[in-house]
């Protein structure tokens, strides 16, 4: 028996409800249909939005499964029906949704992974507040506990994550015009969850999360293609620490360099010799580790008898764009770094 190849997963990520994720998903479905692909709607939530309902017209819809729970009837994505229909692409809205008890899976993201495992492509949607890693941050920003979450790894495994971006002001206009919620809910939404400050912070969270995903893809591409040269796609400043008192000054200098570029990474690294005879003062290193972390950076320790070589290997491995050295470390290492940057 030949195993079915995995389907592909495409995720439209948004900062908040109403930015246009479902619209983008349906538009992609219609484009795929126009290209001759077999596309069905597994589940789309219109929430009474006329534009979404109109965009769904003409697309085949797989009937939902009816689940009875405590005497009430609910409808959920019918995974078995999707697998039996075997389309090339299925559109599934609201990845973070919790299924009604009695469904095959507890979460919709589990439904989606089951469909992808069967060799069917899935296009889906999710808001950043539902990502597990930022759940507590979102609660602090908005004051709202998000009980429906998706493990970050599920979204990171997607073949494509596309950010559906909209400025806070534009989203508030959409809300005020009745394009997101029913008229009776608009005023409360604008005064609470959809405040400009909330939306700005959520937008930044979404942008940073997607930037991290792009970094992972770039690192994987460079590794797969054996690319050792530095690609200055994002500023990464590495400061080399000897364990001497001068490290405090170097860390602050590196932090100032990193601060000039929004989103830059600051990393401090200390190389320990294999024989343990580094001559470093543990008290200095402990204080410097605290300092670099207080400045938003990360501390790393590597082992190597060839200290300049170990530093360069670390800098190359993290795709560093700048290396900050004390006077005692310059010379051969600076020459090697200059050559490396020109490769």
Secondary structure, DSSP 8 states (H G I E B T S, - for coil): --------EEEEEESSTTSSHHHHHHHHHHHHHHTT--EEEEE---TT-HHHHHHHTTSEE---EEEEETTEEEEE--HHHHHHH--SEEEE--TT-B--TTSSSSBHHHHHHHHHHTT-EEEEEEEGGGBGGGHHHHHHHHS------B-HHHHHTSSEEEEE---HHHHHHHHHTTSSS-HHHHHHHHHTTT-HHHHHHHHHHHHHHHHHHHHHHHHHHHHHTT--S--TTS-EEEEEE-SSTTHHHHHHHHHHHHHTSTT-EEEEEEEE-TTS-----HHHHHHHHHHHHHTT-EEEEEE-SSHHHHHHHHHHHTT-SEEE--GGG-SHHHHHHHHHHH-
